[in-house]
Amino acid sequence: MKIYLMGGLGNNIFQVLATLDSEHKAFYTSFLQQRNAITRFLGWTIHENVIEQLFDLDVVQPSGFYLSEALDVLMLSCSKILGCKVLSRNYTNRTPSIKETTSSTVLGGYMHPVSPEQFNVLSTKRHFFKASLERVDQIGVHIRRGDLGDNSALGLLESETFNNVVKKEASSSGYPVLVYTNDKDWCERNLTFDYKFSQTSSGFNPVVSDFIGLASSATLICSNSTFSYTAAMLGCNEKVLVPSPFFKSESIYVPSNWIPFLAEYE
Protein backbone atom coordinates (compact mmCIF):
# COMPACT_ATOMS: atom_id res chain seq x y z
CA MET A 1 0.00 0.00 0.00
CA LYS A 2 1.56 3.27 -1.14
CA ILE A 3 0.92 6.50 0.74
CA TYR A 4 1.74 9.82 -0.91
CA LEU A 5 2.48 12.27 1.91
CA MET A 6 0.86 15.60 1.04
CA GLY A 7 0.70 19.00 2.68
CA GLY A 8 2.20 19.93 6.02
CA LEU A 9 2.87 18.00 9.21
CA GLY A 10 -0.73 18.11 10.47
CA ASN A 11 -2.04 16.37 7.36
CA ASN A 12 0.90 13.95 7.31
CA ILE A 13 0.06 12.87 10.86
CA PHE A 14 -3.50 12.12 9.74
CA GLN A 15 -2.19 10.10 6.78
CA VAL A 16 0.19 8.06 8.94
CA LEU A 17 -2.29 7.41 11.76
CA ALA A 18 -4.84 6.14 9.25
CA THR A 19 -2.46 3.61 7.71
CA LEU A 20 0.47 2.64 9.93
CA ASP A 21 -1.36 -0.26 11.61
CA SER A 22 -2.96 -1.59 8.44
CA GLU A 23 -2.67 -5.31 7.82
CA HIS A 24 -0.92 -4.36 4.58
CA LYS A 25 2.53 -2.80 4.92
CA ALA A 26 2.40 0.91 4.23
CA PHE A 27 4.99 2.38 1.87
CA TYR A 28 5.38 6.14 2.45
CA THR A 29 6.81 8.46 -0.18
CA SER A 30 7.56 12.19 -0.13
CA PHE A 31 7.28 12.54 -3.93
CA LEU A 32 4.54 15.19 -3.61
CA GLN A 33 6.54 17.11 -1.01
CA GLN A 34 9.48 17.68 -3.34
CA ARG A 35 10.12 20.17 -6.10
CA ASN A 36 9.73 18.22 -9.31
CA ALA A 37 7.92 18.49 -12.65
CA ILE A 38 4.64 17.23 -11.16
CA THR A 39 4.51 19.58 -8.16
CA ARG A 40 5.57 22.53 -10.32
CA PHE A 41 2.78 21.73 -12.79
CA LEU A 42 0.25 21.51 -9.96
CA GLY A 43 1.50 24.75 -8.40
CA TRP A 44 2.05 22.79 -5.20
CA THR A 45 3.18 24.45 -1.97
CA ILE A 46 6.24 22.51 -0.82
CA HIS A 47 6.30 21.42 2.83
CA GLU A 48 9.33 19.92 4.51
CA ASN A 49 9.00 16.22 5.30
CA VAL A 50 9.62 15.78 9.04
CA ILE A 51 7.15 13.01 9.93
CA GLU A 52 9.94 10.54 10.76
CA GLN A 53 10.78 12.57 13.88
CA LEU A 54 7.37 11.67 15.33
CA PHE A 55 6.83 8.11 14.11
CA ASP A 56 9.02 5.07 13.68
CA LEU A 57 8.77 4.72 9.91
CA ASP A 58 10.83 5.18 6.77
CA VAL A 59 9.83 7.64 4.08
CA VAL A 60 11.20 7.11 0.59
CA GLN A 61 12.46 10.29 -1.03
CA PRO A 62 12.60 9.71 -4.81
CA SER A 63 15.58 11.44 -6.38
CA GLY A 64 14.26 11.61 -9.93
CA PHE A 65 11.16 11.55 -12.09
CA TYR A 66 9.41 8.20 -12.32
CA LEU A 67 6.57 7.21 -14.64
CA SER A 68 4.77 5.22 -11.93
CA GLU A 69 4.57 8.28 -9.65
CA ALA A 70 3.23 10.41 -12.51
CA LEU A 71 0.52 7.84 -13.27
CA ASP A 72 -0.38 7.55 -9.58
CA VAL A 73 -0.79 11.31 -9.25
CA LEU A 74 -2.94 11.42 -12.39
CA MET A 75 -5.22 8.72 -11.02
CA LEU A 76 -5.35 10.33 -7.59
CA SER A 77 -6.46 13.57 -9.21
CA CYS A 78 -9.13 11.83 -11.30
CA SER A 79 -10.42 9.58 -8.53
CA LYS A 80 -12.18 12.45 -6.80
CA ILE A 81 -14.27 12.83 -9.96
CA LEU A 82 -14.54 9.18 -10.97
CA GLY A 83 -15.20 7.86 -7.47
CA CYS A 84 -12.51 5.18 -7.68
CA LYS A 85 -12.38 2.82 -4.72
CA VAL A 86 -8.77 1.69 -5.06
CA LEU A 87 -7.21 5.06 -5.71
CA SER A 88 -8.52 7.70 -3.36
CA ARG A 89 -7.56 11.37 -3.24
CA ASN A 90 -9.57 12.19 -0.14
CA TYR A 91 -9.80 9.05 1.94
CA THR A 92 -11.24 10.28 5.20
CA ASN A 93 -14.59 8.65 4.54
CA ARG A 94 -12.81 5.29 4.71
CA THR A 95 -10.67 5.90 7.76
CA PRO A 96 -12.60 3.60 10.17
CA SER A 97 -12.31 0.71 7.69
CA ILE A 98 -8.82 1.49 6.42
CA LYS A 99 -7.74 -2.10 7.09
CA GLU A 100 -10.00 -3.19 4.25
CA THR A 101 -7.59 -1.68 1.75
CA THR A 102 -5.56 -4.01 -0.45
CA SER A 103 -1.81 -4.24 -0.88
CA SER A 104 -2.16 -2.43 -4.22
CA THR A 105 -4.02 0.56 -2.78
CA VAL A 106 -2.56 4.00 -3.44
CA LEU A 107 -3.64 6.79 -1.10
CA GLY A 108 -3.21 10.53 -1.11
CA GLY A 109 -5.21 13.60 -0.26
CA TYR A 110 -6.16 15.88 2.60
CA MET A 111 -7.76 14.58 5.73
CA HIS A 112 -10.26 17.28 6.62
CA PRO A 113 -13.13 17.46 7.28
CA VAL A 114 -12.99 14.84 10.05
CA SER A 115 -16.11 13.04 11.24
CA PRO A 116 -16.77 11.89 14.84
CA GLU A 117 -16.10 8.27 13.85
CA GLN A 118 -12.79 9.13 12.20
CA PHE A 119 -11.75 11.31 15.14
CA ASN A 120 -12.43 8.46 17.59
CA VAL A 121 -10.40 6.00 15.51
CA LEU A 122 -7.41 8.27 14.99
CA SER A 123 -7.25 9.69 18.53
CA THR A 124 -6.64 6.22 19.98
CA LYS A 125 -3.29 5.96 18.20
CA ARG A 126 -1.22 8.49 20.15
CA HIS A 127 0.83 5.58 21.54
CA PHE A 128 2.58 5.36 18.16
CA PHE A 129 4.46 8.60 18.91
CA LYS A 130 8.18 8.16 19.44
CA ALA A 131 8.30 10.72 22.24
CA SER A 132 6.03 10.80 25.27
CA LEU A 133 4.14 14.01 26.01
CA GLU A 134 4.37 15.69 29.41
CA ARG A 135 1.88 18.42 30.26
CA VAL A 136 3.34 21.91 30.75
CA ASP A 137 1.54 24.64 32.72
CA GLN A 138 1.26 27.12 29.88
CA ILE A 139 -1.18 28.43 27.30
CA GLY A 140 -0.06 27.34 23.84
CA VAL A 141 -1.40 29.64 21.13
CA HIS A 142 -1.12 28.60 17.49
CA ILE A 143 -1.02 31.27 14.81
CA ARG A 144 -0.26 30.15 11.27
CA ARG A 145 0.46 32.44 8.35
CA GLY A 146 -1.85 30.53 6.01
CA ASP A 147 -4.87 31.26 8.21
CA LEU A 148 -4.30 35.00 8.34
CA GLY A 149 -4.76 35.90 4.67
CA ASP A 150 -7.89 36.27 2.56
CA ASN A 151 -8.67 32.58 2.13
CA SER A 152 -12.25 31.90 1.01
CA ALA A 153 -12.12 28.29 2.21
CA LEU A 154 -10.52 28.72 5.62
CA GLY A 155 -11.81 32.15 6.45
CA LEU A 156 -9.92 34.60 8.61
CA LEU A 157 -9.85 34.88 12.37
CA GLU A 158 -10.18 38.50 13.42
CA SER A 159 -7.18 39.56 15.50
CA GLU A 160 -9.42 41.32 18.02
CA THR A 161 -11.42 38.14 18.62
CA PHE A 162 -8.24 36.11 19.06
CA ASN A 163 -6.70 38.68 21.40
CA ASN A 164 -9.77 38.75 23.63
CA VAL A 165 -9.93 34.95 23.88
CA VAL A 166 -6.28 34.68 24.91
CA LYS A 167 -6.51 37.57 27.41
CA LYS A 168 -9.53 36.03 29.12
CA GLU A 169 -7.89 32.61 29.36
CA ALA A 170 -4.58 34.01 30.64
CA SER A 171 -6.38 36.01 33.31
CA SER A 172 -8.39 33.03 34.57
CA SER A 173 -5.61 30.42 34.51
CA GLY A 174 -2.56 32.48 35.43
CA TYR A 175 -0.48 30.46 32.96
CA PRO A 176 2.17 32.15 30.80
CA VAL A 177 1.35 32.42 27.09
CA LEU A 178 3.63 30.90 24.44
CA VAL A 179 2.90 31.67 20.80
CA TYR A 180 3.74 29.05 18.17
CA THR A 181 3.86 30.68 14.77
CA ASN A 182 5.61 30.94 11.41
CA ASP A 183 4.88 34.68 11.16
CA LYS A 184 6.44 36.55 14.07
CA ASP A 185 6.16 39.90 12.28
CA TRP A 186 2.37 39.59 12.07
CA CYS A 187 2.19 38.65 15.74
CA GLU A 188 4.29 41.62 16.81
CA ARG A 189 2.00 43.95 14.86
CA ASN A 190 -1.35 42.49 15.88
CA LEU A 191 -1.20 40.66 19.22
CA THR A 192 -2.07 42.77 22.26
CA PHE A 193 -1.67 40.20 25.06
CA ASP A 194 1.54 39.38 26.95
CA TYR A 195 3.38 36.45 25.38
CA LYS A 196 6.68 34.90 24.46
CA PHE A 197 7.54 33.10 21.25
CA SER A 198 8.23 29.37 21.51
CA GLN A 199 11.79 28.09 21.37
CA THR A 200 12.82 25.09 19.30
CA SER A 201 13.62 22.05 21.44
CA SER A 202 17.06 20.52 20.96
CA GLY A 203 17.15 17.66 18.49
CA PHE A 204 13.85 18.49 16.78
CA ASN A 205 12.92 20.24 13.59
CA PRO A 206 11.17 23.57 14.46
CA VAL A 207 7.84 22.34 13.06
CA VAL A 208 7.99 19.13 15.10
CA SER A 209 9.05 21.08 18.19
CA ASP A 210 6.04 23.38 17.78
CA PHE A 211 3.69 20.42 17.44
CA ILE A 212 5.01 18.81 20.62
CA GLY A 213 4.80 22.15 22.45
CA LEU A 214 1.16 22.67 21.46
CA ALA A 215 0.22 19.08 22.27
CA SER A 216 1.87 19.41 25.70
CA SER A 217 0.32 22.76 26.70
CA ALA A 218 -2.09 22.61 29.63
CA THR A 219 -4.32 24.97 27.65
CA LEU A 220 -4.27 24.95 23.86
CA ILE A 221 -5.85 27.72 21.79
CA CYS A 222 -6.12 26.54 18.20
CA SER A 223 -6.16 28.42 14.94
CA ASN A 224 -8.33 27.05 12.13
CA SER A 225 -5.54 24.72 11.07
CA THR A 226 -5.16 20.94 10.89
CA PHE A 227 -1.78 21.40 12.60
CA SER A 228 -3.21 22.61 15.91
CA TYR A 229 -6.34 20.46 15.49
CA THR A 230 -4.14 17.36 15.29
CA ALA A 231 -2.10 18.53 18.29
CA ALA A 232 -5.32 18.84 20.30
CA MET A 233 -6.59 15.47 19.11
CA LEU A 234 -3.43 13.66 20.21
CA GLY A 235 -2.21 15.90 23.02
CA CYS A 236 -2.38 15.80 26.81
CA ASN A 237 -4.08 19.20 27.12
CA GLU A 238 -6.41 19.92 30.03
CA LYS A 239 -8.34 22.51 28.04
CA VAL A 240 -8.73 23.09 24.30
CA LEU A 241 -10.28 26.18 22.72
CA VAL A 242 -11.12 26.16 19.01
CA PRO A 243 -12.62 28.68 16.59
CA SER A 244 -16.19 27.95 15.55
CA PRO A 245 -16.92 27.49 12.74
CA PHE A 246 -13.53 25.86 12.33
CA PHE A 247 -13.48 26.33 8.56
CA LYS A 248 -15.56 28.87 6.69
CA SER A 249 -16.66 26.44 3.96
CA GLU A 250 -16.46 23.06 5.71
CA SER A 251 -17.74 21.45 8.86
CA ILE A 252 -15.33 19.58 11.10
CA TYR A 253 -15.94 17.53 14.21
CA VAL A 254 -15.29 19.31 17.51
CA PRO A 255 -15.47 17.07 20.63
CA SER A 256 -17.90 18.13 23.34
CA ASN A 257 -15.07 18.71 25.84
CA TRP A 258 -13.42 21.31 23.59
CA ILE A 259 -14.55 24.91 24.05
CA PRO A 260 -15.58 26.76 20.87
CA PHE A 261 -15.20 30.50 20.48
CA LEU A 262 -16.90 32.54 17.78
CA ALA A 263 -14.75 33.07 14.71
CA GLU A 264 -16.10 36.26 13.18
CA TYR A 265 -14.74 35.94 9.67
CA GLU A 266 -13.98 39.20 7.94
For each residue, the residues with C-beta under 8 A, 3 or more apart:
1: 19 22 24 25 26 27 101 102 103 104 105 106 107
2: 26 27 29 72 105 106 107
3: 15 16 19 26 27 28 29 107 108
4: 29 31 32 72 73 76 106 107 108
5: 12 15 28 29 30 32 33 49 51 59
6: 11 12 15 32 33 108 109 110
7: 10 11 12 47 110 226
8: 11 12 47 207 226 227
9: 12 13 47 50 51 54 207 208 211 227
10: 7 13 14 211 225 226 227 228 229 230 231
11: 6 7 8 14 15 110 111 226
12: 5 6 7 8 9 15 16 49 51
13: 9 10 16 17 51 54 211 230 234
14: 10 11 17 18 92 111 114 122 226 230
15: 3 5 6 11 12 18 19 107 111
16: 3 12 13 19 20 26 28 51 55 57 128
17: 13 14 20 122 125 128
18: 14 15 91 95 98 111 121 122
19: 1 3 15 16 22 26 98 101 107
20: 16 17 26 55 57 125 128
21: 99 125 128
22: 1 19 25 26 98 99 101
23: 99
24: 1 101 102 103 105
25: 1 22 103
26: 1 2 3 16 19 20 22 57
27: 1 2 3 60
28: 3 5 16 51 57 58 59 60
29: 2 3 4 5 32 59 60 61 62 69
30: 5 33 34 49 59 60 61 62
31: 4 34 36 38 62 66 69 73
32: 4 5 6 29 38 39 44 73 108
33: 5 6 30 39 46 47 48 49
34: 30 31 39 46 61 62
35: 39 40 46
36: 31 39 40 65
37: 40 41 65
38: 31 32 41 42 44 65 69 70 73
39: 32 33 34 35 36 42 44 46
40: 35 36 37 43 44
41: 37 38
42: 38 39
43: 40
44: 32 38 39 40
45:
46: 33 34 35 39
47: 7 8 9 33
48: 33 205 207
49: 5 12 30 33 52 59 61
50: 9 53 54 205 207 208
51: 5 9 12 13 16 28 54 55 57 59
52: 49 55 57 58 59
53: 50 130 204 205 208
54: 9 13 50 51 129 130 131 208 211
55: 16 20 51 52 128 129 130
56: 128 130
57: 16 20 26 28 51 52
58: 28 52
59: 5 28 29 30 49 51 52
60: 27 28 29 30
61: 29 30 34 49
62: 29 30 31 34 66 69
63:
64:
65: 36 37 38 69 70
66: 31 62 69 70
67: 70 71
68: 71 72
69: 29 31 38 62 65 66 72 73
70: 38 65 66 67 73 74
71: 67 68 74 75
72: 2 4 68 69 75 76 87 106 108
73: 4 31 32 38 69 70 76 77 108
74: 70 71 77 78
75: 71 72 78 79 84 87 106
76: 4 72 73 79 87 88 89 106 108 109
77: 73 74 80 89
78: 74 75 81 82 84
79: 75 76 82 83 84 87 88 89
80: 77 89 90 109
81: 78
82: 78 79
83: 79
84: 75 78 79 87 88
85: 88
86: 102 104 105 106
87: 72 75 76 79 84 105 106 107
88: 76 79 84 85 91 94 105 107 108 109
89: 76 77 79 80 108 109
90: 80 93 109 110 111
91: 18 88 94 95 98 107 109
92: 14 95 109 111 112 113 114 115 118
93: 90 115
94: 88 91 97 98 100 101
95: 18 91 92 98 117 118 121 122
96: 117 118 121
97: 94 100
98: 18 19 22 91 94 95 101
99: 21 22 23
100: 94 97
101: 1 19 22 24 94 98 105 107
102: 1 24 86 105
103: 1 24 25
104: 1 86
105: 1 2 24 86 87 88 101 102
106: 1 2 4 72 75 76 86 87
107: 1 2 3 4 15 19 87 88 91 101
108: 3 4 6 32 72 73 76 88 89
109: 6 76 80 88 89 90 91 92
110: 6 7 11 90 226
111: 11 14 15 18 90 92 114 226
112: 92 226 229 247 250 252
113: 92 247 250 251 252 253
114: 14 92 111 118 119 122 229 252 253
115: 92 93 118 119 253
116: 119 120 253
117: 95 96 120 121
118: 92 95 96 114 115 121 122 253
119: 114 115 116 122 123 233 253 255
120: 116 117 123 124
121: 18 95 96 117 118 124 125
122: 14 17 18 95 114 118 119 125 233
123: 119 120 126 233 234
124: 120 121
125: 17 20 21 121 122 128 234
126: 123 129 133 234
127:
128: 16 17 20 21 55 56 125
129: 54 55 126 132 133 234
130: 53 54 55 56
131: 54 212
132: 129
133: 126 129 212 215 216 235 236
134: 216 236
135: 216 217 218 236 237 238
136: 213 216 217 218
137: 175 218
138: 175 176 177 178 217 218 219
139: 166 169 170 173 175 176 177 178 217 218 219 220 221
140: 178 180 198 213 214 216 217 219 220 221 237
141: 166 177 178 179 180 195 221
142: 180 181 210 214 220 221 222 223 225 227 228 231
143: 147 148 162 179 180 181 183 186 187 191 223
144: 147 148 181 182 183 223 225 227 228
145: 148 149 181 182 183 186
146: 149 151 154 225
147: 143 144 151 154 156 157 223 224 225
148: 143 144 145 156 157 183 186
149: 145 146 156
150: 156
151: 146 147 154 155 156 248
152: 155 248 249
153: 247 248 249 250
154: 146 147 151 224 247 248 249
155: 151 152 224 245 247 248 249 263 265
156: 147 148 149 150 151 265 266
157: 147 148 161 162 223 224 243 263 265
158: 161 162 263 264 265 266
159: 162 163 190 191
160: 163 164
161: 157 158 164 165 261 262 263 264
162: 143 157 158 159 165 166 191 221
163: 159 160 166 167 190 191 192 193
164: 160 161 167 168
165: 161 162 168 169 221 241 261
166: 139 141 162 163 169 170 177 191 193 195 221
167: 163 164 170 171 192 193
168: 164 165 171 172
169: 139 165 166 172 173 219 221 239 241
170: 139 166 167 173 174 175 177 193 194
171: 167 168 174
172: 168 169
173: 139 169 170 218 219
174: 170 171
175: 137 138 139 170 218 219
176: 138 139 196
177: 138 139 141 166 170 193 194 195 196
178: 138 139 140 141 195 196 197 198 213 217
179: 141 143 187 191 195 196 197 198
180: 140 141 142 143 198 210 213 214
181: 142 143 144 145 184 186 187 197
182: 144 145
183: 143 144 145 148 186 187
184: 181 187 188 197
185: 188 189
186: 143 145 148 181 183 189 190
187: 143 179 181 183 184 190 191 195 197
188: 184 185 191
189: 185 186
190: 159 163 186 187
191: 143 159 162 163 166 179 187 188 195
192: 163 167
193: 163 166 167 170 177
194: 170 177
195: 141 166 177 178 179 187 191
196: 176 177 178 179
197: 178 179 181 184 187
198: 140 178 179 180 209 210 213
199:
200: 204 206 209 210
201: 204 209 212 213
202:
203:
204: 53 200 201 208 209 212
205: 48 50 53 208 209
206: 200 209 210
207: 8 9 48 50 210 211
208: 9 50 53 54 204 205 211 212
209: 198 200 201 204 205 206 212 213
210: 142 180 198 200 206 207 213 214 227
211: 9 10 13 54 207 208 214 215 227 230 231
212: 131 133 201 204 208 209 215 216
213: 136 140 178 180 198 201 209 210 216 217
214: 140 142 180 210 211 217 220 227 228 231 232 235
215: 133 211 212 220 231 232 234 235 236 237
216: 133 134 135 136 140 212 213 235 236 237
217: 135 136 138 139 140 178 213 214 220 235 237
218: 135 136 137 138 139 173 175 237 238 239
219: 138 139 140 169 173 175 237 238 239 240 241
220: 139 140 142 214 215 217 228 231 232 235 237 239 240 241
221: 139 140 141 142 162 165 166 169 241
222: 142 225 228 229 231 232 240 241 242 243
223: 142 143 144 147 157 227 228 243
224: 147 154 155 157 243 246 247 263
225: 10 142 144 146 147 222 228 229
226: 7 8 10 11 14 110 111 112 229 230
227: 8 9 10 142 144 210 211 214 223 230 231
228: 10 142 144 214 220 222 223 225 231 232
229: 10 112 114 222 225 226 232 233 242 246 252
230: 10 13 14 211 226 227 233 234
231: 10 142 211 214 215 220 222 227 228 234 235
232: 214 215 220 222 228 229 235 237 240 242 258
233: 119 122 123 229 230
234: 13 123 125 126 129 215 230 231
235: 133 214 215 216 217 220 231 232 240
236: 133 134 135 215 216
237: 135 140 215 216 217 218 219 220 232 240
238: 135 218 219
239: 169 218 219 220 259
240: 219 220 222 232 235 237 257 258 259
241: 165 169 219 220 221 222 258 259 260 261
242: 222 229 232 246 254 258 259 260 261
243: 157 222 223 224 246 260 261 262 263
244: 254 260 261 262 263
245: 155 248 251 263
246: 224 229 242 243 250 251 252 254 263
247: 112 113 153 154 155 224 250 251 252
248: 151 152 153 154 155 245 265
249: 152 153 154 155
250: 112 113 153 246 247
251: 113 245 246 247
252: 112 113 114 229 246 247
253: 113 114 115 116 118 119
254: 242 244 246 258 260
255: 119 258
256:
257: 240
258: 232 240 241 242 254 255
259: 239 240 241 242
260: 241 242 243 244 254
261: 161 165 241 242 243 244
262: 161 243 244
263: 155 157 158 161 224 243 244 245 246
264: 158 161
265: 155 156 157 158 248
266: 156 158
